[in-house]
C-alpha cells in the first residue's frame, strides 16, 4: 500500500481565487488528501499537486461560465470541477452527476460539510437521467472520456443554445478535430478552445467549448427527450 504524501500549504493564488471561501477550499483539499485517498477517489501521488493540478485548475473554469446559470458536472468523481466551481461561484445552481455510490457518498459529505446549498448530488449516468433532470445551461466535465463520447452524454442534458465546457489537456485541438462529425450530429453549432487561469495556474487550463443550437443532442435525442418528458408527466399524474 502506497503511503499518502503530505498535502502542501495552499498557494497564495488560492486566496485570490476563493476569497471568502478560502477556508472551505482548504477543507476540501484536506478531504481529498485524506478521505479521497483512503476511498480510492484520488491517487496518493496526486496529493502534492492537488492545488495546482486539480483544485485551482478546475476553479479557473469559472472564467468561462456565464452568470446565474444552471450547471451539470457530468462524471463528477471526487467533485472536480464541480466543487471548486461551486466554491468560487455561489450564483450557479450546480448538479454533480456521478454513477458510483462511494463517490456520491463522498460528494454528499463535502456538500453538507461546506454548506454548499446551491449544489445537488445526483447518482446516475447521463444517459439514465435525461428527461428526469431539468435541462441545464452548461455541462462541465473533466477527465471523463474522449470528446466524441463525452458529447453523447453531456450535450443531450443541455437546454437549447446551451454549452458544454470540457477541461482537456494538450491534445484538446486534436480531440476537437476528431470529434467534429459527431458534434455536428449532436446539434453543435460552434466550437472553440479557451485558455483560462492567467496569473493563477501555469500552464493555463485548456477548455473545449461546444455550443449547441435549438436541438441539443440532435434529432435522435430530441425524440428520446420528448419520450422521457411524456413518461415523467404520466408518473406525476398517478
Buried (B, 14 or more C-beta within 10 A) or exposed (E): EEEBBEBBEBBEBBEEBBEEBBEBBBBBBEBBBBBBBEEEBBEBEBBBEBBBEBBBBBBBBBBBBEEEBBBBBBBBBBBBBBBBBBBBBBEBBBBBBBBEEEBBBBBBEBBEEBEBEBBBBBBBEBEEBBBEBEBBBBBBBBBBBBBBEBBBBBBBBBBEEBBBBBBBEEEBEEBBEBBBEBBEBBBBEEBEEBBBBEEBBEEBBBBBBBBBEEBBBBEBBBEBBEEBEEEEEEEEEE
